[in-house]
Amino acid sequence: MESIKHSQITRLGLILVMLLLVNILLSVALPVGPVVVSTSNETAVAKSAALLNTSGGSITTLKLNATSQNQRWKAYVGNITGILTLDDANNHTIFDWTLSNVMGEIYATRSPASLQWTNMNCSNLTHISNEEIAINHTSNPDDNITITFNSQIHNSFFVGTRQIPSNNCYSIHTYINDTNQISSFEEVILYDGTNSTDGQIVYTSLLEQDKIGFDGSSYDFQMIVPEKGLSTWAGSTAYYFYVELT
């Protein structure tokens, strides 16, 4: 009888341990949807016409150089505040910590569906090519996604518990003080491993802490994402944002 009771207690203990492990696995921190406050939305003003006046009967050879706003891309910059918290399923908090040094990543995707964070990895050229087809970036070889994210220079980081090794993903570094650079404001392209042909690409910027950005102001992140590449206006592309704080 004592042996049977001992066996039952042992099985009960194993079940409790297994349930505890399941709870631990389910509570692993993943990127979350942030509260977003948009403070500005601006674009460059088109330059006025260049004046040219030559005499009648002459032939003038010109070399023209123009800078035009790229309608096939758009940018997001900003700052992030946040807390780390211990909440239950009903968002009741037992304790939380305000972050003075915000680190982690910000993610942007066209997909409204839940992303498979545990499958997240670097996008390969096939994934990027499918993204170009989906948003009509195939006829602009000078500024499509492939030519824009054409390097593989970035630090290692984690998506949840999944580590992304350094220099594995296609990446860019957005500008600082109006100048190209390769030390800060890293952005990479990830893929969540689903079979969907639309929206599985995830544009990911590694968070900084009050870094001088493209215009001399301090930001925690800078990122660019593609807009539809159609010549005619077809409505803007919505992106879904997630933030992971570490």
C-alpha positions, 0 to 999 in steps of 0.5 A: 500500500505504501509503495502504491501511495509513493508511486501516486505521489511521484506521478503527481509530482511529475505532473506538477513539474510538467505543468510548471514547465508548460507555464514557464514556456508559455510566459516567455516574453515576446514582442508586443503591440505598443501605444503609438502617438504620432507627433508629426508627418512631413515631407520635403517641399519640391524645389522651384523651377530653374531659370534659364535664359539664352539668346535666340539662334543658340544651341545650349548643352545642359547637364541637369541634376535633380533630387526628387522625393521617393514616393516608393519608400517612407520613414518612421523615427521616434523615441520609445518609453516603456516598462517591464512588468509581471502581469497575469492573464487579466493584465493585473500587475504584481510589480513593474520596472520603469526602463531608463535605458530602453533597448530591444527592437521595433518591428514593422510588417504589412501582415495583420495576422499574428506573427510566428515569433519563434520561427523568426529568421533572416529573410533570404533573397526569395522572400525579398523577391516575393515582397517586391512582387507583392508591392510592385517594386519589380520595375524600379531596379535602382531603389527596390528592396533588394538594392536598398538592403544590399549589405549584411552588417549588423549586430547580433540580437534576440527576437524573444528567445531566438538569437539572430547572429550578427551579419546574417540578415540583409540590412541598412544603416539610416543616416546620421546628420544627413550623412551615410554611416555604418555604426548606428540605427541598424535595420534588417529584414526578417521573415517569420517562416509562414507559408503566406505570400503576403506580409510575412516580411518583418522590417526590424530596427535595433533600438538605440538610446537617445542617439543623434539621428538623421536631422540632428535630433535625438532618437531611439530608432529610425527605419524605412519601409517600402510603399507601393511601387505603382506609378498611379496613387493606389492608397498608402500601405498600412504597417503593424508595429511591435516593440520588444524591450530588453 
